[in-house]
Amino acid sequence: MAHEHREARLSSPERADAGVGVKRTLAEDLILLLFQPRSGTIAGEGALFDVLGGAALADLGLGGHVRTGTGRLGGLTVEAVAGNPPSDHLLRAIWAYLADKPRGVQTVLAATGPALCEPLLDRLVERGELRRRAGEPHGSIGTPVIEPGDSGRRRTLLGDIRTVLVDGVEPTPRTAALAALLYGSGALPQFEPDIPWTSPVIARAEELKGGTWRAGAAVKAAARTDTSNIVSNAIAAAGLAGPGSG
């Protein structure tokens, strides 16, 4: 993986980002879905940084803040659309990183993915979608325990994903990206019985991974294509080898 980058600076969220009516990012919704209420852990840990970075790039693609291209060696590159920064400050930091020059998707994921997890969890805690409490002490330090919040958002998101993967409802581009990235994390088998791990579900997830997003007239075709390309490349970077992975 290429590392010819400077690290994108992703600071902790401002309090102004918290509250009712704030637009959630794809990466926030993805990590909320990956949170497992029974164990208090985040599923898909091995691919987490890549899929979170992919979710952030997908958000930028859906908003028309970035566009994709082809690098010298034929790989997918991403570049910022000049004069169109996103309002969300975590996404804006990635957009500013891409404003320097076009960069390969794997380079962007390596620079941005590892810095996203903690700020995103902080946001979810501030909004009441997750809770932190002091855990059992290890030496002189207690390890925080993450618990479900009471917002109901995770349940709603899971229902949206189920309608797409199980019931065959045509998704919006945003939900398609979220479902594909959830599959790309390798954690989808852990969502039984809510989302059964069956051949039809795997086939549907594979379609979404491949960019079969027919709905979403509100999103320009170019932005939808850019986003599906970003998502499929992020999943490849995460190392999803096939239906049995995870």
WOQUIHU-V805336 format. One line per field, one symbol per residue. ss: DSSP state (h for helix, s for strand, l for the rest). phi: phi as a letter, one per 40 degrees, with the letter a starting at -180 (. if undefined). burial: b if it has 9 or more other C-alpha atoms within 8 Angstrom, else e. A space follows every 50 residues. Layout:
ss=???
phi=???
burial=???
This chain:
ss=llllllllllllllhhhllllllllhhhhhhhhhssllllssllhhhhhh hhhhhhhhhhhhlllssssslllllsssssllllllllhhhhhhhhhhhl llsshhhhhhhhhhhlhhhhhhhhhhlllsssslllssllssllssssll llhhhhhhhhhhhhhlllllllhhhhhhhhhhhhlllhhhhlllllllhh hhhhhhhhhlllllllllllhhhhhhhhhhhhhhhhhhllllllll
phi=.cbcbccccbccccdccchcgccccdcccccccccbdcbgbccgdcbdcc ccccccccdccccgcbbbabcccgccbbbccdgbccccccccccdccccc acbcdccccccbdcccdcdccdcccccgcbbbbccccbgbbcccbcbccb cgcccccccccccccbcgccccdccccccccccccgcddccccdbccbdc ccccccccdcgcbccgccbddccccdccccccccccccgccidcch
burial=eeeeeeebebeebeeeebeeeeeeebbbbbbbbbbbeeebebbbeebbbb bbbbbbbbbbbbbbbbbbebbeeeebbbbbbeeebbeeebbbbbbbebbe ebbbbbbbbbbbbbbbbebbbbbbbbbbbbbbeeeeeeeeebbebbbbbe eeebeebbebbbbbbbeeeebbbbbbbbbbbbbbbbbbbebbeebbbeee bbebbbbbbebebeebeebeeebbbbbbbbbbbbbbbbebeeeeeb
